[in-house]
Amino acid sequence: MSKLPRVSGRECIKALERAGFYIRRQEGSHIILRCDDPFGQVVVPDHRELDRGTLRAIIRMSGLSVDEFTRLL
C-alpha cells in the first residue's frame, strides 16, 4: 500500500476534478463533489491539511486507488 501524501482540501478537490468530479455545492467548509459516470459523490472538507483517515476515506469513496490519486496530484 502506498503512503498517503499530505494535502489540503483544495489540492484534493483539484485532483478529484482531474478524475472527472465536479463541484456540486458547498455547505459551510464542506464541498460536495459529484461524478456522473459512474455515479459517485464525495464530501471534502476545505481544511488546510486533511487527516490521513479523512483522505483515505475520500479516496475510497471516489473509487480511486492511492496510486491513482497520487498521480492526479
All heavy atoms as a GROMACS GRO file, in nm:
protein
  586
    1MET      N    1   0.084  -0.117   0.000
    1MET     CA    2   0.000   0.000   0.000
    1MET      C    3   0.088   0.124   0.000
    1MET      O    4   0.187   0.131   0.072
    1MET     CB    5  -0.089  -0.001   0.124
    1MET     CG    6  -0.193   0.108   0.121
    1MET     SD    7  -0.301   0.117   0.264
    1MET     CE    8  -0.356  -0.047   0.284
    2SER      N    9   0.055   0.220  -0.080
    2SER     CA   10   0.134   0.341  -0.092
    2SER      C   11   0.109   0.434   0.026
    2SER      O   12   0.002   0.433   0.085
    2SER     CB   13   0.097   0.415  -0.221
    2SER     OG   14   0.125   0.336  -0.331
    3LYS      N   15   0.209   0.514   0.053
    3LYS     CA   16   0.197   0.611   0.160
    3LYS      C   17   0.112   0.728   0.113
    3LYS      O   18   0.124   0.773  -0.001
    3LYS     CB   19   0.336   0.659   0.199
    3LYS     CG   20   0.336   0.748   0.320
    3LYS     CD   21   0.475   0.776   0.367
    3LYS     CE   22   0.465   0.868   0.487
    3LYS     NZ   23   0.589   0.883   0.555
    4LEU      N   24   0.025   0.777   0.200
    4LEU     CA   25  -0.063   0.888   0.164
    4LEU      C   26   0.014   1.020   0.169
    4LEU      O   27   0.089   1.046   0.263
    4LEU     CB   28  -0.180   0.897   0.263
    4LEU     CG   29  -0.290   0.795   0.248
    4LEU    CD1   30  -0.390   0.809   0.361
    4LEU    CD2   31  -0.360   0.813   0.116
    5PRO      N   32  -0.006   1.105   0.069
    5PRO     CA   33   0.057   1.236   0.072
    5PRO      C   34  -0.017   1.329   0.166
    5PRO      O   35  -0.133   1.306   0.200
    5PRO     CB   36   0.044   1.283  -0.074
    5PRO     CG   37  -0.077   1.214  -0.124
    5PRO     CD   38  -0.081   1.081  -0.054
    6ARG      N   39   0.049   1.435   0.211
    6ARG     CA   40  -0.015   1.537   0.293
    6ARG      C   41  -0.069   1.642   0.198
    6ARG      O   42   0.008   1.708   0.128
    6ARG     CB   43   0.085   1.600   0.390
    6ARG     CG   44   0.140   1.502   0.490
    6ARG     CD   45   0.032   1.439   0.571
    6ARG     NE   46   0.049   1.467   0.711
    6ARG     CZ   47  -0.041   1.440   0.802
    6ARG    NH1   48  -0.155   1.386   0.767
    6ARG    NH2   49  -0.020   1.466   0.927
    7VAL      N   50  -0.200   1.659   0.194
    7VAL     CA   51  -0.260   1.755   0.102
    7VAL      C   52  -0.366   1.838   0.175
    7VAL      O   53  -0.420   1.796   0.277
    7VAL     CB   54  -0.326   1.686  -0.020
    7VAL    CG1   55  -0.224   1.614  -0.104
    7VAL    CG2   56  -0.434   1.591   0.022
    8SER      N   57  -0.395   1.954   0.117
    8SER     CA   58  -0.502   2.038   0.169
    8SER      C   59  -0.632   1.997   0.102
    8SER      O   60  -0.634   1.919   0.006
    8SER     CB   61  -0.472   2.185   0.140
    8SER     OG   62  -0.480   2.210   0.001
    9GLY      N   63  -0.740   2.052   0.150
    9GLY     CA   64  -0.869   2.024   0.089
    9GLY      C   65  -0.876   2.072  -0.055
    9GLY      O   66  -0.930   2.004  -0.142
   10ARG      N   67  -0.820   2.189  -0.082
   10ARG     CA   68  -0.821   2.244  -0.219
   10ARG      C   69  -0.740   2.157  -0.316
   10ARG      O   70  -0.780   2.136  -0.429
   10ARG     CB   71  -0.765   2.387  -0.219
   10ARG     CG   72  -0.849   2.486  -0.145
   10ARG     CD   73  -0.970   2.521  -0.223
   10ARG     NE   74  -1.060   2.602  -0.141
   10ARG     CZ   75  -1.167   2.661  -0.186
   10ARG    NH1   76  -1.200   2.650  -0.312
   10ARG    NH2   77  -1.243   2.731  -0.105
   11GLU      N   78  -0.624   2.107  -0.270
   11GLU     CA   79  -0.543   2.020  -0.356
   11GLU      C   80  -0.618   1.890  -0.386
   11GLU      O   81  -0.614   1.838  -0.498
   11GLU     CB   82  -0.409   1.989  -0.288
   11GLU     CG   83  -0.317   2.107  -0.277
   11GLU     CD   84  -0.196   2.079  -0.190
   11GLU    OE1   85  -0.205   1.994  -0.100
   11GLU    OE2   86  -0.093   2.143  -0.214
   12CYS      N   87  -0.688   1.838  -0.286
   12CYS     CA   88  -0.766   1.716  -0.304
   12CYS      C   89  -0.878   1.739  -0.405
   12CYS      O   90  -0.902   1.656  -0.492
   12CYS     CB   91  -0.823   1.674  -0.169
   12CYS     SG   92  -0.922   1.525  -0.175
   13ILE      N   93  -0.944   1.854  -0.396
   13ILE     CA   94  -1.052   1.886  -0.489
   13ILE      C   95  -0.999   1.896  -0.632
   13ILE      O   96  -1.060   1.845  -0.726
   13ILE     CB   97  -1.122   2.017  -0.446
   13ILE    CG1   98  -1.201   1.992  -0.318
   13ILE    CG2   99  -1.212   2.071  -0.557
   13ILE    CD1  100  -1.250   2.118  -0.251
   14LYS      N  101  -0.884   1.959  -0.652
   14LYS     CA  102  -0.826   1.972  -0.785
   14LYS      C  103  -0.793   1.835  -0.844
   14LYS      O  104  -0.815   1.810  -0.962
   14LYS     CB  105  -0.703   2.061  -0.782
   14LYS     CG  106  -0.736   2.206  -0.752
   14LYS     CD  107  -0.640   2.298  -0.820
   14LYS     CE  108  -0.667   2.442  -0.788
   14LYS     NZ  109  -0.788   2.494  -0.842
   15ALA      N  110  -0.740   1.744  -0.761
   15ALA     CA  111  -0.709   1.609  -0.809
   15ALA      C  112  -0.836   1.535  -0.846
   15ALA      O  113  -0.841   1.466  -0.949
   15ALA     CB  114  -0.632   1.532  -0.702
   16LEU      N  115  -0.941   1.550  -0.767
   16LEU     CA  116  -1.068   1.482  -0.798
   16LEU      C  117  -1.132   1.540  -0.923
   16LEU      O  118  -1.196   1.468  -1.000
   16LEU     CB  119  -1.163   1.492  -0.678
   16LEU     CG  120  -1.124   1.408  -0.556
   16LEU    CD1  121  -1.216   1.439  -0.440
   16LEU    CD2  122  -1.125   1.260  -0.589
   17GLU      N  123  -1.115   1.670  -0.946
   17GLU     CA  124  -1.168   1.731  -1.069
   17GLU      C  125  -1.098   1.674  -1.191
   17GLU      O  126  -1.160   1.654  -1.296
   17GLU     CB  127  -1.154   1.883  -1.065
   17GLU     CG  128  -1.256   1.950  -0.974
   17GLU     CD  129  -1.237   2.099  -0.963
   17GLU    OE1  130  -1.123   2.149  -0.983
   17GLU    OE2  131  -1.337   2.167  -0.933
   18ARG      N  132  -0.969   1.643  -1.180
   18ARG     CA  133  -0.896   1.581  -1.291
   18ARG      C  134  -0.947   1.439  -1.317
   18ARG      O  135  -0.934   1.387  -1.427
   18ARG     CB  136  -0.746   1.577  -1.261
   18ARG     CG  137  -0.682   1.712  -1.267
   18ARG     CD  138  -0.531   1.704  -1.249
   18ARG     NE  139  -0.480   1.833  -1.212
   18ARG     CZ  140  -0.435   1.865  -1.089
   18ARG    NH1  141  -0.431   1.775  -0.995
   18ARG    NH2  142  -0.394   1.986  -1.063
   19ALA      N  143  -1.005   1.377  -1.212
   19ALA     CA  144  -1.058   1.241  -1.225
   19ALA      C  145  -1.202   1.241  -1.277
   19ALA      O  146  -1.261   1.134  -1.291
   19ALA     CB  147  -1.051   1.170  -1.091
   20GLY      N  148  -1.260   1.358  -1.302
   20GLY     CA  149  -1.394   1.363  -1.358
   20GLY      C  150  -1.502   1.412  -1.263
   20GLY      O  151  -1.619   1.416  -1.299
   21PHE      N  152  -1.466   1.448  -1.140
   21PHE     CA  153  -1.564   1.501  -1.046
   21PHE      C  154  -1.583   1.650  -1.071
   21PHE      O  155  -1.496   1.717  -1.126
   21PHE     CB  156  -1.516   1.480  -0.902
   21PHE     CG  157  -1.529   1.338  -0.854
   21PHE    CD1  158  -1.433   1.244  -0.886
   21PHE    CD2  159  -1.636   1.300  -0.776
   21PHE    CE1  160  -1.445   1.113  -0.843
   21PHE    CE2  161  -1.649   1.169  -0.732
   21PHE     CZ  162  -1.553   1.075  -0.766
   22TYR      N  163  -1.697   1.702  -1.030
   22TYR     CA  164  -1.721   1.847  -1.038
   22TYR      C  165  -1.789   1.892  -0.909
   22TYR      O  166  -1.853   1.813  -0.840
   22TYR     CB  167  -1.808   1.882  -1.160
   22TYR     CG  168  -1.944   1.817  -1.163
   22TYR    CD1  169  -2.055   1.879  -1.108
   22TYR    CD2  170  -1.960   1.690  -1.220
   22TYR    CE1  171  -2.179   1.818  -1.110
   22TYR    CE2  172  -2.084   1.629  -1.223
   22TYR     CZ  173  -2.193   1.693  -1.168
   22TYR     OH  174  -2.316   1.633  -1.170
   23ILE      N  175  -1.771   2.020  -0.877
   23ILE     CA  176  -1.827   2.074  -0.753
   23ILE      C  177  -1.977   2.088  -0.770
   23ILE      O  178  -2.024   2.155  -0.861
   23ILE     CB  179  -1.763   2.209  -0.717
   23ILE    CG1  180  -1.614   2.188  -0.687
   23ILE    CG2  181  -1.833   2.272  -0.597
   23ILE    CD1  182  -1.537   2.315  -0.661
   24ARG      N  183  -2.052   2.024  -0.681
   24ARG     CA  184  -2.198   2.027  -0.686
   24ARG      C  185  -2.253   2.140  -0.599
   24ARG      O  186  -2.336   2.217  -0.641
   24ARG     CB  187  -2.250   1.892  -0.638
   24ARG     CG  188  -2.397   1.879  -0.628
   24ARG     CD  189  -2.456   1.861  -0.765
   24ARG     NE  190  -2.598   1.831  -0.747
   24ARG     CZ  191  -2.688   1.847  -0.839
   24ARG    NH1  192  -2.652   1.886  -0.957
   24ARG    NH2  193  -2.812   1.820  -0.815
   25ARG      N  194  -2.203   2.146  -0.473
   25ARG     CA  195  -2.246   2.252  -0.382
   25ARG      C  196  -2.150   2.259  -0.265
   25ARG      O  197  -2.061   2.175  -0.252
   25ARG     CB  198  -2.388   2.228  -0.334
   25ARG     CG  199  -2.406   2.107  -0.247
   25ARG     CD  200  -2.552   2.089  -0.206
   25ARG     NE  201  -2.566   1.983  -0.110
   25ARG     CZ  202  -2.580   1.855  -0.139
   25ARG    NH1  203  -2.578   1.816  -0.265
   25ARG    NH2  204  -2.594   1.765  -0.045
   26GLN      N  205  -2.171   2.358  -0.179
   26GLN     CA  206  -2.088   2.374  -0.060
   26GLN      C  207  -2.177   2.403   0.059
   26GLN      O  208  -2.270   2.482   0.049
   26GLN     CB  209  -1.987   2.487  -0.080
   26GLN     CG  210  -1.896   2.506   0.040
   26GLN     CD  211  -1.784   2.604   0.013
   26GLN    OE1  212  -1.766   2.648  -0.099
   26GLN    NE2  213  -1.711   2.637   0.115
   27GLU      N  214  -2.150   2.336   0.169
   27GLU     CA  215  -2.221   2.359   0.293
   27GLU      C  216  -2.119   2.391   0.401
   27GLU      O  217  -2.052   2.302   0.451
   27GLU     CB  218  -2.303   2.236   0.332
   27GLU     CG  219  -2.415   2.206   0.234
   27GLU     CD  220  -2.495   2.083   0.273
   27GLU    OE1  221  -2.482   2.036   0.388
   27GLU    OE2  222  -2.570   2.035   0.187
   28GLY      N  223  -2.104   2.518   0.433
   28GLY     CA  224  -2.003   2.559   0.530
   28GLY      C  225  -1.865   2.536   0.473
   28GLY      O  226  -1.833   2.585   0.364
   29SER      N  227  -1.783   2.461   0.545
   29SER     CA  228  -1.647   2.434   0.497
   29SER      C  229  -1.638   2.300   0.424
   29SER      O  230  -1.528   2.255   0.393
   29SER     CB  231  -1.549   2.434   0.615
   29SER     OG  232  -1.577   2.325   0.701
   30HIS      N  233  -1.751   2.236   0.397
   30HIS     CA  234  -1.751   2.107   0.328
   30HIS      C  235  -1.801   2.124   0.184
   30HIS      O  236  -1.908   2.180   0.161
   30HIS     CB  237  -1.839   2.005   0.401
   30HIS     CG  238  -1.778   1.961   0.530
   30HIS    ND1  239  -1.775   2.041   0.642
   30HIS    CD2  240  -1.714   1.847   0.563
   30HIS    CE1  241  -1.713   1.975   0.740
   30HIS    NE2  242  -1.675   1.858   0.694
   31ILE      N  243  -1.720   2.076   0.090
   31ILE     CA  244  -1.751   2.088  -0.052
   31ILE      C  245  -1.792   1.951  -0.103
   31ILE      O  246  -1.721   1.852  -0.083
   31ILE     CB  247  -1.630   2.144  -0.128
   31ILE    CG1  248  -1.595   2.282  -0.072
   31ILE    CG2  249  -1.656   2.149  -0.277
   31ILE    CD1  250  -1.463   2.336  -0.115
   32ILE      N  251  -1.908   1.945  -0.169
   32ILE     CA  252  -1.961   1.820  -0.220
   32ILE      C  253  -1.932   1.811  -0.369
   32ILE      O  254  -1.968   1.900  -0.445
   32ILE     CB  255  -2.113   1.809  -0.194
   32ILE    CG1  256  -2.141   1.797  -0.044
   32ILE    CG2  257  -2.172   1.686  -0.262
   32ILE    CD1  258  -2.165   1.923   0.026
   33LEU      N  259  -1.861   1.705  -0.408
   33LEU     CA  260  -1.827   1.683  -0.548
   33LEU      C  261  -1.904   1.562  -0.600
   33LEU      O  262  -1.932   1.470  -0.524
   33LEU     CB  263  -1.677   1.657  -0.564
   33LEU     CG  264  -1.589   1.775  -0.532
   33LEU    CD1  265  -1.526   1.757  -0.398
   33LEU    CD2  266  -1.484   1.791  -0.637
   34ARG      N  267  -1.935   1.563  -0.729
   34ARG     CA  268  -2.012   1.454  -0.789
   34ARG      C  269  -1.949   1.413  -0.921
   34ARG      O  270  -1.892   1.494  -0.992
   34ARG     CB  271  -2.155   1.500  -0.812
   34ARG     CG  272  -2.242   1.389  -0.869
   34ARG     CD  273  -2.384   1.428  -0.874
   34ARG     NE  274  -2.439   1.417  -0.738
   34ARG     CZ  275  -2.562   1.452  -0.707
   34ARG    NH1  276  -2.642   1.503  -0.797
   34ARG    NH2  277  -2.606   1.437  -0.585
   35CYS      N  278  -1.963   1.284  -0.951
   35CYS     CA  279  -1.921   1.229  -1.079
   35CYS      C  280  -2.041   1.154  -1.135
   35CYS      O  281  -2.107   1.079  -1.064
   35CYS     CB  282  -1.804   1.133  -1.059
   35CYS     SG  283  -1.741   1.063  -1.211
   36ASP      N  284  -2.073   1.178  -1.262
   36ASP     CA  285  -2.192   1.118  -1.321
   36ASP      C  286  -2.170   0.978  -1.377
   36ASP      O  287  -2.259   0.895  -1.374
   36ASP     CB  288  -2.247   1.209  -1.431
   36ASP     CG  289  -2.304   1.338  -1.373
   36ASP    OD1  290  -2.353   1.334  -1.259
   36ASP    OD2  291  -2.297   1.442  -1.440
   37ASP      N  292  -2.052   0.951  -1.433
   37ASP     CA  293  -2.031   0.822  -1.497
   37ASP      C  294  -1.898   0.762  -1.455
   37ASP      O  295  -1.794   0.807  -1.504
   37ASP     CB  296  -2.036   0.837  -1.649
   37ASP     CG  297  -2.032   0.703  -1.719
   37ASP    OD1  298  -2.093   0.609  -1.667
   37ASP    OD2  299  -1.967   0.695  -1.824
   38PRO      N  300  -1.890   0.664  -1.367
   38PRO     CA  301  -2.001   0.608  -1.289
   38PRO      C  302  -2.039   0.703  -1.176
   38PRO      O  303  -1.957   0.785  -1.132
   38PRO     CB  304  -1.943   0.479  -1.232
   38PRO     CG  305  -1.797   0.509  -1.219
   38PRO     CD  306  -1.763   0.600  -1.337
   39PHE      N  307  -2.163   0.694  -1.129
   39PHE     CA  308  -2.212   0.788  -1.028
   39PHE      C  309  -2.133   0.775  -0.899
   39PHE      O  310  -2.106   0.664  -0.852
   39PHE     CB  311  -2.360   0.764  -0.999
   39PHE     CG  312  -2.414   0.858  -0.895
   39PHE    CD1  313  -2.446   0.987  -0.930
   39PHE    CD2  314  -2.427   0.818  -0.764
   39PHE    CE1  315  -2.494   1.075  -0.834
   39PHE    CE2  316  -2.474   0.904  -0.669
   39PHE     CZ  317  -2.508   1.034  -0.703
   40GLY      N  318  -2.094   0.888  -0.844
   40GLY     CA  319  -2.026   0.891  -0.717
   40GLY      C  320  -2.035   1.029  -0.657
   40GLY      O  321  -2.044   1.129  -0.728
   41GLN      N  322  -2.036   1.034  -0.524
   41GLN     CA  323  -2.041   1.163  -0.455
   41GLN      C  324  -1.941   1.159  -0.341
   41GLN      O  325  -1.934   1.060  -0.268
   41GLN     CB  326  -2.182   1.188  -0.403
   41GLN     CG  327  -2.199   1.326  -0.342
   41GLN     CD  328  -2.344   1.360  -0.325
   41GLN    OE1  329  -2.418   1.367  -0.422
   41GLN    NE2  330  -2.386   1.382  -0.202
   42VAL      N  331  -1.864   1.268  -0.326
   42VAL     CA  332  -1.759   1.275  -0.227
   42VAL      C  333  -1.771   1.408  -0.155
   42VAL      O  334  -1.795   1.511  -0.218
   42VAL     CB  335  -1.620   1.265  -0.293
   42VAL    CG1  336  -1.509   1.271  -0.191
   42VAL    CG2  337  -1.608   1.138  -0.375
   43VAL      N  338  -1.751   1.407  -0.023
   43VAL     CA  339  -1.752   1.529   0.057
   43VAL      C  340  -1.608   1.556   0.101
   43VAL      O  341  -1.543   1.471   0.162
   43VAL     CB  342  -1.843   1.514   0.181
   43VAL    CG1  343  -1.840   1.642   0.263
   43VAL    CG2  344  -1.984   1.481   0.138
   44VAL      N  345  -1.557   1.676   0.068
   44VAL     CA  346  -1.420   1.713   0.102
   44VAL      C  347  -1.423   1.837   0.191
   44VAL      O  348  -1.476   1.940   0.151
   44VAL     CB  349  -1.337   1.744  -0.025
   44VAL    CG1  350  -1.196   1.784   0.013
   44VAL    CG2  351  -1.336   1.625  -0.119
   45PRO      N  352  -1.366   1.829   0.313
   45PRO     CA  353  -1.360   1.948   0.397
   45PRO      C  354  -1.253   2.044   0.344
   45PRO      O  355  -1.147   2.001   0.299
   45PRO     CB  356  -1.322   1.894   0.535
   45PRO     CG  357  -1.263   1.761   0.511
   45PRO     CD  358  -1.318   1.710   0.381
   46ASP      N  359  -1.283   2.172   0.346
   46ASP     CA  360  -1.190   2.273   0.296
   46ASP      C  361  -1.097   2.314   0.410
   46ASP      O  362  -1.104   2.424   0.462
   46ASP     CB  363  -1.267   2.394   0.243
   46ASP     CG  364  -1.177   2.495   0.175
   46ASP    OD1  365  -1.063   2.458   0.140
   46ASP    OD2  366  -1.219   2.611   0.159
   47HIS      N  367  -1.007   2.220   0.448
   47HIS     CA  368  -0.913   2.244   0.556
   47HIS      C  369  -0.773   2.263   0.500
   47HIS      O  370  -0.744   2.222   0.388
   47HIS     CB  371  -0.914   2.128   0.655
   47HIS     CG  372  -1.046   2.110   0.724
   47HIS    ND1  373  -1.081   1.995   0.788
   47HIS    CD2  374  -1.151   2.195   0.742
   47HIS    CE1  375  -1.201   2.008   0.840
   47HIS    NE2  376  -1.246   2.129   0.813
   48ARG      N  377  -0.688   2.321   0.582
   48ARG     CA  378  -0.551   2.347   0.539
   48ARG      C  379  -0.475   2.217   0.515
   48ARG      O  380  -0.394   2.207   0.423
   48ARG     CB  381  -0.480   2.429   0.646
   48ARG     CG  382  -0.369   2.514   0.592
   48ARG     CD  383  -0.315   2.604   0.698
   48ARG     NE  384  -0.396   2.726   0.703
   48ARG     CZ  385  -0.379   2.822   0.790
   48ARG    NH1  386  -0.288   2.810   0.884
   48ARG    NH2  387  -0.455   2.929   0.787
   49GLU      N  388  -0.499   2.117   0.601
   49GLU     CA  389  -0.437   1.986   0.583
   49GLU      C  390  -0.538   1.880   0.625
   49GLU      O  391  -0.596   1.887   0.733
   49GLU     CB  392  -0.310   1.975   0.668
   49GLU     CG  393  -0.233   1.848   0.645
   49GLU     CD  394  -0.103   1.847   0.723
   49GLU    OE1  395  -0.019   1.935   0.700
   49GLU    OE2  396  -0.088   1.757   0.807
   50LEU      N  397  -0.558   1.781   0.539
   50LEU     CA  398  -0.654   1.674   0.568
   50LEU      C  399  -0.586   1.565   0.650
   50LEU      O  400  -0.471   1.530   0.625
   50LEU     CB  401  -0.707   1.614   0.437
   50LEU     CG  402  -0.787   1.706   0.348
   50LEU    CD1  403  -0.826   1.633   0.219
   50LEU    CD2  404  -0.911   1.758   0.417
   51ASP      N  405  -0.659   1.512   0.748
   51ASP     CA  406  -0.608   1.399   0.825
   51ASP      C  407  -0.594   1.278   0.734
   51ASP      O  408  -0.664   1.265   0.634
   51ASP     CB  409  -0.703   1.365   0.940
   51ASP     CG  410  -0.702   1.471   1.049
   51ASP    OD1  411  -0.600   1.541   1.063
   51ASP    OD2  412  -0.804   1.483   1.120
   52ARG      N  413  -0.504   1.186   0.772
   52ARG     CA  414  -0.482   1.068   0.689
   52ARG      C  415  -0.608   0.982   0.675
   52ARG      O  416  -0.639   0.934   0.567
   52ARG     CB  417  -0.367   0.985   0.745
   52ARG     CG  418  -0.232   1.038   0.701
   52ARG     CD  419  -0.124   0.957   0.761
   52ARG     NE  420  -0.104   1.012   0.896
   52ARG     CZ  421  -0.040   0.953   0.994
   52ARG    NH1  422   0.013   0.835   0.975
   52ARG    NH2  423  -0.026   1.008   1.111
   53GLY      N  424  -0.681   0.964   0.784
   53GLY     CA  425  -0.802   0.883   0.778
   53GLY      C  426  -0.909   0.947   0.691
   53GLY      O  427  -0.979   0.878   0.617
   54THR      N  428  -0.920   1.079   0.699
   54THR     CA  429  -1.017   1.151   0.616
   54THR      C  430  -0.981   1.139   0.469
   54THR      O  431  -1.067   1.111   0.385
   54THR     CB  432  -1.022   1.300   0.657
   54THR    OG1  433  -1.052   1.309   0.796
   54THR    CG2  434  -1.126   1.376   0.577
   55LEU      N  435  -0.853   1.157   0.438
   55LEU     CA  436  -0.808   1.147   0.300
   55LEU      C  437  -0.828   1.006   0.246
   55LEU      O  438  -0.874   0.987   0.133
   55LEU     CB  439  -0.661   1.188   0.287
   55LEU     CG  440  -0.603   1.187   0.147
   55LEU    CD1  441  -0.682   1.278   0.054
   55LEU    CD2  442  -0.457   1.228   0.150
   56ARG      N  443  -0.799   0.905   0.327
   56ARG     CA  444  -0.817   0.766   0.284
   56ARG      C  445  -0.965   0.738   0.257
   56ARG      O  446  -0.999   0.671   0.160
   56ARG     CB  447  -0.763   0.669   0.388
   56ARG     CG  448  -0.760   0.527   0.338
   56ARG     CD  449  -0.683   0.435   0.430
   56ARG     NE  450  -0.543   0.467   0.446
   56ARG     CZ  451  -0.447   0.439   0.359
   56ARG    NH1  452  -0.479   0.380   0.245
   56ARG    NH2  453  -0.322   0.469   0.383
   57ALA      N  454  -1.055   0.792   0.339
   57ALA     CA  455  -1.198   0.773   0.318
   57ALA      C  456  -1.244   0.843   0.190
   57ALA      O  457  -1.326   0.789   0.115
   57ALA     CB  458  -1.276   0.826   0.438
   58ILE      N  459  -1.190   0.962   0.163
   58ILE     CA  460  -1.226   1.035   0.040
   58ILE      C  461  -1.181   0.955  -0.082
   58ILE      O  462  -1.256   0.940  -0.179
   58ILE     CB  463  -1.162   1.175   0.041
   58ILE    CG1  464  -1.231   1.263   0.146
   58ILE    CG2  465  -1.169   1.240  -0.096
   58ILE    CD1  466  -1.159   1.394   0.174
   59ILE      N  467  -1.060   0.902  -0.078
   59ILE     CA  468  -1.008   0.823  -0.190
   59ILE      C  469  -1.092   0.698  -0.210
   59ILE      O  470  -1.127   0.662  -0.322
   59ILE     CB  471  -0.859   0.789  -0.168
   59ILE    CG1  472  -0.775   0.916  -0.172
   59ILE    CG2  473  -0.811   0.689  -0.270
   59ILE    CD1  474  -0.632   0.897  -0.128
   60ARG      N  475  -1.131   0.632  -0.101
   60ARG     CA  476  -1.213   0.512  -0.110
   60ARG      C  477  -1.351   0.545  -0.168
   60ARG      O  478  -1.401   0.473  -0.254
   60ARG     CB  479  -1.229   0.450   0.029
   60ARG     CG  480  -1.291   0.312   0.026
   60ARG     CD  481  -1.305   0.248   0.164
   60ARG     NE  482  -1.190   0.265   0.251
   60ARG     CZ  483  -1.193   0.334   0.366
   60ARG    NH1  484  -1.304   0.389   0.408
   60ARG    NH2  485  -1.085   0.344   0.440
   61MET      N  486  -1.413   0.656  -0.124
   61MET     CA  487  -1.545   0.695  -0.175
   61MET      C  488  -1.539   0.733  -0.323
   61MET      O  489  -1.636   0.716  -0.395
   61MET     CB  490  -1.601   0.812  -0.095
   61MET     CG  491  -1.655   0.774   0.040
   61MET     SD  492  -1.748   0.906   0.121
   61MET     CE  493  -1.628   1.036   0.131
   62SER      N  494  -1.426   0.785  -0.367
   62SER     CA  495  -1.415   0.826  -0.507
   62SER      C  496  -1.392   0.708  -0.601
   62SER      O  497  -1.406   0.723  -0.722
   62SER     CB  498  -1.300   0.927  -0.522
   62SER     OG  499  -1.176   0.865  -0.502
   63GLY      N  500  -1.356   0.593  -0.547
   63GLY     CA  501  -1.333   0.476  -0.630
   63GLY      C  502  -1.194   0.470  -0.690
   63GLY      O  503  -1.168   0.389  -0.778
   64LEU      N  504  -1.104   0.554  -0.644
   64LEU     CA  505  -0.966   0.556  -0.693
   64LEU      C  506  -0.877   0.477  -0.599
   64LEU      O  507  -0.911   0.454  -0.483
   64LEU     CB  508  -0.914   0.700  -0.701
   64LEU     CG  509  -0.988   0.797  -0.792
   64LEU    CD1  510  -0.936   0.938  -0.770
   64LEU    CD2  511  -0.971   0.758  -0.937
   65SER      N  512  -0.761   0.438  -0.648
   65SER     CA  513  -0.659   0.381  -0.560
   65SER      C  514  -0.569   0.495  -0.513
   65SER      O  515  -0.571   0.604  -0.568
   65SER     CB  516  -0.578   0.275  -0.634
   65SER     OG  517  -0.496   0.335  -0.731
   66VAL      N  518  -0.488   0.467  -0.413
   66VAL     CA  519  -0.397   0.569  -0.360
   66VAL      C  520  -0.297   0.610  -0.468
   66VAL      O  521  -0.267   0.728  -0.483
   66VAL     CB  522  -0.324   0.517  -0.234
   66VAL    CG1  523  -0.221   0.618  -0.186
   66VAL    CG2  524  -0.425   0.489  -0.124
   67ASP      N  525  -0.249   0.513  -0.547
   67ASP     CA  526  -0.153   0.544  -0.653
   67ASP      C  527  -0.217   0.632  -0.761
   67ASP      O  528  -0.155   0.727  -0.808
   67ASP     CB  529  -0.100   0.416  -0.716
   67ASP     CG  530  -0.013   0.337  -0.620
   67ASP    OD1  531   0.052   0.400  -0.534
   67ASP    OD2  532  -0.011   0.214  -0.631
   68GLU      N  533  -0.340   0.600  -0.799
   68GLU     CA  534  -0.410   0.683  -0.900
   68GLU      C  535  -0.430   0.825  -0.848
   68GLU      O  536  -0.408   0.922  -0.921
   68GLU     CB  537  -0.547   0.622  -0.933
   68GLU     CG  538  -0.540   0.494  -1.011
   68GLU     CD  539  -0.675   0.428  -1.024
   68GLU    OE1  540  -0.759   0.439  -0.933
   68GLU    OE2  541  -0.695   0.362  -1.128
   69PHE      N  542  -0.469   0.837  -0.720
   69PHE     CA  543  -0.491   0.969  -0.662
   69PHE      C  544  -0.360   1.048  -0.658
   69PHE      O  545  -0.358   1.167  -0.691
   69PHE     CB  546  -0.550   0.955  -0.521
   69PHE     CG  547  -0.576   1.086  -0.453
   69PHE    CD1  548  -0.688   1.159  -0.484
   69PHE    CD2  549  -0.487   1.137  -0.359
   69PHE    CE1  550  -0.714   1.281  -0.423
   69PHE    CE2  551  -0.511   1.259  -0.298
   69PHE     CZ  552  -0.624   1.331  -0.331
   70THR      N  553  -0.252   0.983  -0.621
   70THR     CA  554  -0.121   1.049  -0.614
   70THR      C  555  -0.078   1.099  -0.751
   70THR      O  556  -0.023   1.209  -0.764
   70THR     CB  557  -0.015   0.953  -0.556
   70THR    OG1  558  -0.063   0.903  -0.432
   70THR    CG2  559   0.117   1.024  -0.536
   71ARG      N  560  -0.104   1.020  -0.857
   71ARG     CA  561  -0.070   1.064  -0.992
   71ARG      C  562  -0.152   1.186  -1.032
   71ARG      O  563  -0.104   1.271  -1.107
   71ARG     CB  564  -0.093   0.951  -1.092
   71ARG     CG  565   0.023   0.856  -1.104
   71ARG     CD  566   0.008   0.768  -1.225
   71ARG     NE  567  -0.110   0.683  -1.216
   71ARG     CZ  568  -0.110   0.559  -1.166
   71ARG    NH1  569   0.001   0.505  -1.122
   71ARG    NH2  570  -0.222   0.489  -1.162
   72LEU      N  571  -0.277   1.195  -0.987
   72LEU     CA  572  -0.363   1.309  -1.023
   72LEU      C  573  -0.321   1.437  -0.954
   72LEU      O  574  -0.357   1.547  -0.997
   72LEU     CB  575  -0.508   1.278  -0.988
   72LEU     CG  576  -0.574   1.171  -1.075
   72LEU    CD1  577  -0.709   1.133  -1.016
   72LEU    CD2  578  -0.588   1.219  -1.218
   73LEU      N  579  -0.245   1.426  -0.844
   73LEU     CA  580  -0.196   1.545  -0.775
   73LEU      C  581  -0.094   1.615  -0.862
   73LEU      O  582  -0.080   1.729  -0.870
   73LEU     CB  583  -0.133   1.511  -0.640
   73LEU     CG  584  -0.229   1.467  -0.531
   73LEU    CD1  585  -0.152   1.422  -0.409
   73LEU    CD2  586  -0.324   1.580  -0.494
   0.00000   0.00000   0.00000
